Amino acid sequence: MNIFKRAWIYNIKNIGKSAILLTVIFLVGTLIAGAISVERAVMNMDESLRIRLRPIISVSFDDDAYSESDRELDMFSEDWPNFTANHARALAELPQIEFYDYMTRSGVMSTTLYNYIPQLLEDSSGLRSIDPVQHYTLRGTGSTSMVPINQGLIELTLGRQFVEAELHAVSEVIPVIVSHGFAFTNDLLLDSIFEMYRIIQAPHNPHELMIFNENWHLEQYHAGKFVYTFQIIGLFDLTEEITEDNAFLDGNAHRFLNDLNSFYVPNWAAEKIELQYQEAFLIAWENSDYNLEDSEQLAGVFWGRVRSNNHVDSIFVIDDLRNLEAFRLAASEVLPDYHKIVDLSHTIGSISTSMDAIQGVASGVLMSTIIASILIISLLTILFFRDRRHEIGVYLAMGDKRIKIISQMLIEVVAIFLVGTTLALFAGNIIAENMSAEMLRTELIREREMEAESYRLVGNSRHFSVFGIPQNEFTVDEMIEAFEITYTPQTMLIIYGIGLVVVTFSTIIPIWMVVKLSPKEVLL
């Protein structure tokens, strides 16, 4: 009689023992199947979210690196490292970059044009400046597809964005995109041309410094003045509605006013205006009678003004989020001191802790189950084989080879294993899907609450407010939808493979302890 038939007959005649072994294998198989399913689901979820996630990064000053260094710098000193437009352009040359833009900031003034203040904010204390000079922020762009529009910070309601020629060709008339409110307040239309200026001032004594002198805008205090001509090519509105609920929350009123009275121009225009200002500013101070070195306060104001205006905000889109580390490494050769790459697509970072927690639980359950399965099935097999010592001794006495006897016993257990594991696949799927999804939801909500508190404490990043980058790409429900437990052929192969190794290891050792003996030793 061949070993397959003998194995079949034994399992049928000993249905009670087979049922016990089947139950044990079903239970441990359920745990193994569930743990493996959760691990695979977490991996698939991570991959799915990374594919859908925009790999958006920027550059930020690294406070930790600076505080840990031995170098001491005054943030208002001439030597303070800045991330400039040249650095942004150098990073854009790296092979991982798919799209980039940087925003050079500058400013212009006017005594004939006025800031737009929405009606809701009109009567707010402190929002309407008594300064006779109105100030406006210039926000540069180097793209024909502006990030603030793409990311939903502003909506272009009339006109167009910049064309390629306008972004590169320097002209006397600067194309500009302004808010509807500013245009309406100053009776301007699409294609309207208007002038702004920039004052250069250098004091001859401390009391003539801008921050001490309320008449700084008068001609007698000017060391220079630049006049710039703008032509409106587009009008925008903020996409965030200004309401009574959000208007005065956490400084929103000033943010709204700044956004509504900011001009979008090509980077070359903002750079040109800022460079002209800085060069004239430096010359004016050099020609003044006042020695900058005699006053630490004045030196701080001076270099602070120069340093802050040199900084640019940047945004980069990497072709694949998996190339982020390679980009970090390459960027380290380009970045100025104490600067780092910041992943603005930090949804993956914010949920990685949650996924790691679930995956850690699944891995722990899997390892514990494998160890427990080996022990339980081994003990059960030893217990069953003690009753079969006489049978095994007879086989050995009849001349059966040990490998044949081991194969028969192994076939008996494997047959039960296949039935038990197949049933366990369904049970493991149900248990893993319900329990792990709920655990993941709880972890994600907890992480979001912790992240929101941390974000509230440190304040909004300039990149979110300037470029309009959303802080989180996915809601908890969207992430849970990506967490799907399914049995792919690969997953099933892993489950059956691990289970088969466990059963084989648990069966062969107890059998070998018996069949290695002589027939006489077995039968006695």
C-alpha positions as CSV (number, residue, x, y, z in Angstrom):
1,M,0.0,0.0,0.0
2,N,1.5,3.4,-1.0
3,I,2.0,6.1,1.6
4,F,-0.8,8.4,0.2
5,K,-3.4,5.7,0.7
6,R,-2.1,4.8,4.2
7,A,-2.2,8.5,5.1
8,W,-5.8,8.8,3.8
9,I,-7.0,5.7,5.7
10,Y,-5.4,6.9,8.9
11,N,-7.0,10.3,8.8
12,I,-10.4,8.8,8.0
13,K,-10.2,6.1,10.7
14,N,-9.0,8.6,13.4
15,I,-11.4,11.3,12.6
16,G,-11.3,12.6,16.2
17,K,-7.6,13.2,16.3
18,S,-7.8,14.7,12.8
19,A,-10.6,17.1,13.9
20,I,-8.4,18.2,16.9
21,L,-5.4,18.8,14.7
22,L,-7.7,20.6,12.1
23,T,-9.0,22.9,14.8
24,V,-5.6,23.8,16.1
25,I,-4.3,24.5,12.5
26,F,-7.4,26.5,11.8
27,L,-6.9,28.7,14.8
28,V,-3.2,29.4,14.3
29,G,-3.8,29.6,10.5
30,T,-6.4,32.3,11.1
31,L,-3.9,34.3,13.2
32,I,-1.1,33.8,10.6
33,A,-3.4,34.7,7.7
34,G,-4.7,37.8,9.5
35,A,-1.3,39.1,10.4
36,I,0.2,38.6,7.0
37,S,-2.9,40.2,5.4
38,V,-2.6,43.2,7.6
39,E,1.1,43.6,6.8
40,R,0.5,43.3,3.1
41,A,-2.5,45.8,3.3
42,V,-0.3,48.3,5.2
43,M,2.4,48.0,2.5
44,N,-0.2,48.4,-0.3
45,M,-1.7,51.3,1.5
46,D,1.6,53.0,1.8
47,E,2.4,52.4,-1.9
48,S,-1.0,53.6,-3.0
49,L,-0.9,56.8,-1.0
50,R,2.7,57.6,-2.2
51,I,1.6,57.2,-5.8
52,R,-1.3,59.5,-5.3
53,L,0.6,62.0,-3.1
54,R,2.2,65.1,-4.7
55,P,5.9,65.0,-3.8
56,I,6.1,68.7,-2.9
57,I,9.2,69.9,-1.1
58,S,10.8,73.2,-0.1
59,V,13.9,74.6,1.7
60,S,13.9,75.7,5.2
61,F,16.4,77.0,7.7
62,D,17.6,74.2,10.0
63,D,17.4,75.7,13.5
64,D,18.5,72.4,15.1
65,A,21.7,72.2,13.0
66,Y,22.5,75.9,13.8
67,S,21.9,75.5,17.6
68,E,24.1,72.4,17.7
69,S,27.0,74.1,15.8
70,D,29.8,76.0,17.4
71,R,29.5,78.9,15.0
72,E,27.9,82.0,16.3
73,L,26.2,84.4,13.8
74,D,24.1,87.4,14.3
75,M,20.9,86.9,12.2
76,F,21.2,90.6,11.2
77,S,24.8,90.3,10.2
78,E,26.2,90.5,6.6
79,D,27.5,86.9,6.9
80,W,24.2,85.3,7.7
81,P,23.5,82.5,5.1
82,N,20.5,83.0,2.9
83,F,18.7,80.7,0.5
84,T,18.6,82.8,-2.7
85,A,17.3,82.6,-6.2
86,N,20.6,81.3,-7.4
87,H,20.3,78.4,-4.9
88,A,16.8,77.7,-6.1
89,R,17.9,77.6,-9.8
90,A,20.8,75.3,-8.9
91,L,18.4,72.8,-7.1
92,A,16.1,72.9,-10.1
93,E,18.9,71.5,-12.3
94,L,19.0,68.2,-10.2
95,P,17.6,65.2,-12.2
96,Q,14.9,64.4,-9.6
97,I,13.1,67.7,-10.1
98,E,10.0,67.6,-12.3
99,F,8.7,71.2,-11.7
100,Y,9.9,74.1,-9.6
101,D,9.1,77.6,-8.8
102,Y,10.5,80.2,-6.4
103,M,9.1,83.4,-5.1
104,T,11.3,86.4,-4.9
105,R,9.7,89.0,-2.6
106,S,10.0,92.7,-2.8
107,G,7.8,95.7,-2.2
108,V,6.6,98.9,-3.7
109,M,4.8,102.0,-2.4
110,S,2.3,104.6,-3.5
111,T,0.7,107.8,-2.2
112,T,-2.0,107.9,-4.9
113,L,-3.3,104.3,-4.9
114,Y,-4.9,102.7,-1.9
115,N,-5.0,99.3,-0.2
116,Y,-8.2,97.3,-0.6
117,I,-10.0,96.6,2.7
118,P,-13.1,94.4,2.5
119,Q,-16.2,95.8,4.1
120,L,-16.2,93.2,6.9
121,L,-12.7,94.4,7.9
122,E,-13.3,98.1,7.2
123,D,-14.1,99.1,10.8
124,S,-11.6,96.8,12.4
125,S,-9.2,98.6,14.8
126,G,-5.7,98.9,13.5
127,L,-6.3,97.5,10.0
128,R,-6.4,100.9,8.2
129,S,-3.0,102.5,8.2
130,I,-2.6,106.2,9.0
131,D,0.6,106.2,7.1
132,P,0.2,108.4,4.0
133,V,2.2,105.9,2.0
134,Q,0.5,102.7,1.0
135,H,2.7,99.6,0.9
136,Y,2.3,96.6,-1.4
137,T,4.0,93.2,-1.5
138,L,5.5,91.8,-4.7
139,R,5.4,88.0,-5.1
140,G,7.5,86.7,-7.9
141,T,6.9,83.6,-10.0
142,G,8.9,81.8,-12.7
143,S,6.1,79.6,-14.0
144,T,3.3,79.9,-16.5
145,S,1.3,77.8,-14.2
146,M,1.3,79.6,-10.9
147,V,1.4,77.5,-7.8
148,P,-1.1,79.7,-5.8
149,I,-3.6,79.2,-8.6
150,N,-3.0,75.5,-9.0
151,Q,-3.2,74.8,-5.3
152,G,-6.4,76.8,-4.9
153,L,-5.0,79.8,-2.9
154,I,-6.3,82.3,-5.4
155,E,-8.6,82.1,-8.4
156,L,-7.9,83.9,-11.6
157,T,-11.3,85.4,-12.5
158,L,-10.3,87.7,-15.3
159,G,-7.4,87.9,-17.7
160,R,-4.6,85.4,-17.9
161,Q,-1.4,84.1,-16.3
162,F,2.1,85.0,-17.5
163,V,3.4,83.7,-20.7
164,E,6.9,82.3,-21.2
165,A,8.2,85.5,-22.9
166,E,7.0,87.7,-20.0
167,L,8.8,85.5,-17.5
168,H,12.2,85.9,-19.1
169,A,12.2,89.1,-21.1
170,V,13.0,92.2,-19.0
171,S,10.8,95.1,-20.0
172,E,10.1,98.6,-18.8
173,V,6.4,97.8,-18.2
174,I,6.0,95.0,-15.7
175,P,3.1,92.6,-16.3
176,V,1.2,92.2,-13.0
177,I,-1.8,90.2,-11.6
178,V,-3.7,92.0,-8.9
179,S,-6.8,91.4,-6.8
180,H,-10.2,92.5,-8.0
181,G,-10.6,94.5,-4.8
182,F,-7.4,96.5,-5.4
183,A,-8.4,97.2,-9.0
184,F,-11.9,98.3,-8.0
185,T,-10.7,100.5,-5.2
186,N,-8.4,102.4,-7.6
187,D,-10.7,102.4,-10.7
188,L,-8.3,100.1,-12.6
189,L,-9.3,97.6,-15.2
190,L,-7.7,94.8,-17.2
191,D,-4.8,96.2,-19.2
192,S,-4.7,99.4,-17.0
193,I,-1.2,100.9,-16.5
194,F,-0.2,102.4,-13.2
195,E,2.9,103.5,-11.4
196,M,4.5,102.6,-8.0
197,Y,7.8,103.6,-6.5
198,R,10.4,102.6,-4.0
199,I,12.1,105.1,-1.6
200,I,15.8,104.9,-0.7
201,Q,16.7,106.5,2.6
202,A,19.9,106.8,4.6
203,P,20.0,108.8,7.8
204,H,22.6,111.3,8.7
205,N,21.7,110.9,12.4
206,P,19.8,108.3,14.3
207,H,16.6,110.3,14.5
208,E,16.3,110.3,10.7
209,L,16.1,106.5,10.5
210,M,12.8,105.4,9.0
211,I,11.6,103.6,12.2
212,F,12.1,106.8,14.3
213,N,10.9,109.4,11.8
214,E,7.3,109.7,10.9
215,N,8.1,112.0,8.0
216,W,10.5,109.6,6.4
217,H,8.5,109.6,3.1
218,L,9.0,113.4,2.5
219,E,11.4,114.3,-0.3
220,Q,14.0,115.9,2.0
221,Y,14.7,112.5,3.5
222,H,15.1,110.6,0.3
223,A,18.5,109.4,-0.8
224,G,16.9,108.0,-4.0
225,K,13.6,107.0,-5.6
226,F,12.8,104.4,-8.2
227,V,9.6,104.6,-10.2
228,Y,8.1,101.4,-11.8
229,T,5.3,101.0,-14.4
230,F,2.9,98.0,-14.2
231,Q,0.3,96.8,-16.6
232,I,-2.6,94.5,-15.3
233,I,-2.8,91.2,-17.2
234,G,-5.0,89.4,-14.8
235,L,-7.4,89.8,-11.8
236,F,-7.8,87.3,-8.9
237,D,-9.9,86.7,-5.9
238,L,-9.1,84.7,-2.8
239,T,-10.7,81.3,-2.8
240,E,-11.1,81.4,1.0
241,E,-14.2,83.3,1.9
242,I,-13.9,86.1,4.4
243,T,-16.5,85.6,7.1
244,E,-17.3,86.8,10.6
245,D,-16.1,83.4,11.9
246,N,-12.7,83.4,10.3
247,A,-11.9,87.1,9.7
248,F,-10.3,87.8,13.1
249,L,-9.1,84.3,14.0
250,D,-5.4,83.9,14.7
251,G,-4.3,87.0,12.7
252,N,-6.4,86.1,9.6
253,A,-7.5,89.7,9.1
254,H,-3.9,90.9,8.4
255,R,-3.2,87.8,6.3
256,F,-6.3,88.5,4.2
257,L,-5.3,92.1,3.7
258,N,-1.8,91.2,2.8
259,D,-3.0,88.6,0.2
260,L,-5.5,91.0,-1.3
261,N,-2.9,93.8,-1.7
262,S,-0.1,91.6,-3.0
263,F,1.0,91.8,-6.7
264,Y,2.1,88.7,-8.6
265,V,4.9,89.6,-11.0
266,P,7.7,87.7,-12.9
267,N,10.6,86.8,-10.7
268,W,12.9,89.0,-12.7
269,A,10.8,92.1,-11.8
270,A,10.9,91.4,-8.1
271,E,14.6,90.6,-8.3
272,K,15.3,93.8,-10.3
273,I,13.4,96.0,-7.9
274,E,15.0,94.4,-4.8
275,L,18.5,94.5,-6.3
276,Q,18.1,98.2,-7.2
277,Y,16.9,99.0,-3.8
278,Q,19.7,97.1,-2.0
279,E,22.5,98.6,-4.2
280,A,21.1,102.1,-3.7
281,F,20.5,101.5,0.0
282,L,24.2,100.4,0.5
283,I,25.6,103.3,-1.4
284,A,23.4,105.7,0.5
285,W,24.6,104.4,3.8
286,E,28.2,104.5,2.6
287,N,27.9,108.1,1.6
288,S,26.1,109.1,4.8
289,D,27.8,110.9,7.7
290,Y,26.6,108.2,10.1
291,N,28.9,105.2,10.9
292,L,27.0,102.0,11.0
293,E,29.5,100.4,13.3
294,D,28.8,102.9,16.1
295,S,25.3,101.5,16.7
296,E,24.5,97.8,17.1
297,Q,20.8,98.6,16.9
298,L,21.1,100.5,13.6
299,A,23.4,97.8,12.2
300,G,20.8,95.2,13.1
301,V,18.1,97.1,11.3
302,F,20.3,97.7,8.3
303,W,21.5,94.1,7.8
304,G,18.1,92.7,8.8
305,R,16.5,94.7,6.0
306,V,19.0,93.5,3.5
307,R,19.0,89.8,4.7
308,S,15.2,89.4,4.8
309,N,14.8,90.8,1.3
310,N,17.4,88.4,0.0
311,H,15.5,85.3,1.0
312,V,13.2,83.6,-1.5
313,D,10.5,81.0,-0.9
314,S,10.8,77.9,-3.0
315,I,8.8,74.9,-4.1
316,F,9.9,71.8,-5.9
317,V,8.0,68.8,-7.2
318,I,10.0,65.6,-7.4
319,D,9.3,63.1,-10.1
320,D,8.8,60.2,-7.6
321,L,8.6,60.4,-3.8
322,R,10.9,57.5,-3.6
323,N,13.7,59.7,-5.0
324,L,13.3,62.1,-2.1
325,E,16.4,60.8,-0.2
326,A,18.5,60.9,-3.4
327,F,17.4,64.5,-3.9
328,R,18.3,65.4,-0.2
329,L,21.8,64.0,-0.7
330,A,22.4,65.9,-4.0
331,A,20.8,69.1,-2.5
332,S,23.2,69.1,0.4
333,E,26.0,70.1,-2.0
334,V,24.0,73.1,-3.2
335,L,22.2,74.4,-0.1
336,P,23.8,77.2,2.0
337,D,24.8,76.5,5.6
338,Y,22.1,75.6,8.1
339,H,19.4,74.9,5.5
340,K,17.5,71.6,4.9
341,I,15.0,70.1,2.6
342,V,11.4,70.0,4.0
343,D,8.9,67.5,2.7
344,L,5.7,69.5,2.4
345,S,3.9,66.3,1.3
346,H,4.1,65.2,5.0
347,T,0.8,63.3,4.9
348,I,3.0,60.2,4.5
349,G,5.1,61.3,7.4
350,S,2.0,62.0,9.5
351,I,0.5,58.6,8.9
352,S,3.7,56.6,8.9
353,T,3.5,56.3,12.7
354,S,0.0,55.0,12.5
355,M,0.9,52.4,9.8
356,D,4.1,51.4,11.7
357,A,2.0,50.8,14.8
358,I,-0.5,48.6,13.0
359,Q,2.3,46.8,11.1
360,G,4.2,46.4,14.4
361,V,1.2,44.7,16.0
362,A,0.8,42.5,12.9
363,S,4.5,41.5,12.9
364,G,4.3,40.8,16.6
365,V,1.2,38.6,16.2
366,L,2.8,36.8,13.3
367,M,6.1,36.0,15.1
368,S,4.2,35.0,18.3
369,T,1.8,32.8,16.3
370,I,4.6,31.1,14.4
371,I,6.5,30.3,17.6
372,A,3.3,29.2,19.4
373,S,2.2,27.1,16.4
374,I,5.5,25.2,16.3
375,L,5.2,24.4,20.0
376,I,1.6,23.5,20.0
377,I,1.6,21.4,16.9
378,S,4.9,19.7,18.0
379,L,3.4,18.8,21.3
380,L,0.2,17.6,19.7
381,T,2.2,15.5,17.2
382,I,4.3,14.0,19.9
383,L,1.2,13.1,21.9
384,F,-0.5,11.5,18.9
385,F,2.7,9.6,17.8
386,R,3.1,8.1,21.3
387,D,0.0,6.1,20.5
388,R,1.5,5.0,17.1
389,R,4.8,3.7,18.4
390,H,3.6,0.2,17.8
391,E,2.5,1.0,14.2
392,I,5.8,2.7,13.5
393,G,7.8,-0.2,14.9
394,V,5.9,-2.6,12.7
395,Y,6.6,-0.5,9.6
396,L,10.3,-0.5,10.5
397,A,10.3,-4.2,11.3
398,M,8.7,-4.9,7.8
399,G,11.6,-3.0,6.2
400,D,10.0,0.3,5.4
401,K,12.5,3.1,5.0
402,R,12.5,5.8,7.6
403,I,11.9,8.5,4.9
404,K,8.8,6.6,3.7
405,I,7.4,6.6,7.3
406,I,8.2,10.3,7.8
407,S,6.6,11.1,4.4
408,Q,3.4,9.3,5.3
409,M,3.1,11.1,8.6
410,L,3.9,14.4,7.0
411,I,1.3,13.8,4.3
412,E,-1.3,13.1,7.0
413,V,-0.6,16.4,8.7
414,V,-0.2,18.4,5.4
415,A,-3.6,17.2,4.2
416,I,-5.2,18.5,7.3
417,F,-3.1,21.7,7.1
418,L,-4.4,22.4,3.6
419,V,-8.0,22.1,4.7
420,G,-7.5,24.1,7.9
421,T,-5.5,26.9,6.2
422,T,-8.1,27.3,3.4
423,L,-10.8,27.7,6.0
424,A,-8.5,30.1,8.0
425,L,-8.1,32.4,5.0
426,F,-11.7,33.5,5.1
427,A,-11.8,33.8,8.9
428,G,-8.4,35.7,8.9
429,N,-9.6,38.1,6.3
430,I,-12.8,39.0,8.2
431,I,-11.0,39.4,11.6
432,A,-8.0,41.3,10.1
433,E,-10.2,43.7,8.1
434,N,-12.5,44.7,10.9
435,M,-10.0,44.9,13.8
436,S,-7.0,46.4,11.9
437,A,-9.1,49.0,10.1
438,E,-10.6,50.1,13.4
439,M,-7.2,50.2,15.0
440,L,-5.8,52.2,12.1
441,R,-8.6,54.6,12.2
442,T,-8.0,55.2,15.9
443,E,-4.3,55.7,15.3
444,L,-4.8,58.0,12.4
445,I,-7.2,60.2,14.4
446,R,-4.8,60.3,17.3
447,E,-1.9,61.3,15.0
448,R,-4.0,64.0,13.4
449,E,-5.0,65.4,16.7
450,M,-1.3,65.4,17.9
451,E,-0.2,66.9,14.6
452,A,-2.9,69.6,14.7
453,E,-1.8,70.6,18.3
454,S,1.8,70.7,17.2
455,Y,1.0,72.7,14.1
456,R,-1.0,75.1,16.3
457,L,1.9,75.6,18.7
458,V,4.5,76.2,16.0
459,G,2.3,78.3,13.7
460,N,1.7,78.0,10.0
461,S,4.7,77.4,7.7
462,R,5.4,80.2,5.3
463,H,5.2,77.7,2.4
464,F,1.5,77.0,3.1
465,S,0.5,80.6,3.4
466,V,2.7,81.9,0.5
467,F,2.1,79.1,-2.0
468,G,-1.2,77.7,-0.8
469,I,0.1,74.2,-0.3
470,P,-2.5,72.1,1.5
471,Q,-1.2,70.7,4.8
472,N,-2.8,67.3,4.3
473,E,-3.7,65.7,1.0
474,F,-5.9,62.9,2.4
475,T,-8.7,62.7,5.0
476,V,-8.8,59.8,7.5
477,D,-11.6,58.2,5.4
478,E,-9.6,58.4,2.2
479,M,-6.7,56.7,3.9
480,I,-8.9,54.0,5.3
481,E,-10.3,53.4,1.8
482,A,-6.7,52.8,0.6
483,F,-6.3,50.2,3.4
484,E,-7.9,47.2,1.7
485,I,-7.2,43.6,2.8
486,T,-7.4,41.3,-0.3
487,Y,-5.8,37.9,-1.0
488,T,-3.6,38.3,-4.0
489,P,-1.9,35.2,-5.4
490,Q,1.3,36.5,-3.8
491,T,-0.3,36.9,-0.4
492,M,-1.9,33.5,-0.5
493,L,1.4,31.9,-1.5
494,I,3.1,33.6,1.5
495,I,0.4,32.4,3.9
496,Y,0.5,28.8,2.6
497,G,4.3,28.9,2.5
498,I,4.7,30.1,6.1
499,G,2.1,27.6,7.3
500,L,3.7,24.7,5.4
501,V,7.1,25.5,6.9
502,V,5.6,25.6,10.4
503,V,3.7,22.4,10.0
504,T,6.7,20.6,8.4
505,F,9.0,21.7,11.1
506,S,6.5,20.8,13.8
507,T,5.9,17.4,12.4
508,I,9.3,16.1,11.2
509,I,11.1,16.7,14.5
510,P,8.7,14.6,16.7
511,I,8.6,11.8,14.0
512,W,12.4,11.7,13.7
513,M,12.7,11.3,17.4
514,V,10.8,8.0,17.0
515,V,11.9,6.6,13.6
516,K,15.6,7.1,14.3
517,L,15.3,4.2,16.9
518,S,15.6,0.5,15.9
519,P,12.3,-1.5,15.6
520,K,13.1,-3.3,18.9
521,E,13.6,0.0,20.7
522,V,10.3,1.4,19.3
523,L,8.3,-1.7,20.1
524,L,9.6,-2.1,23.7
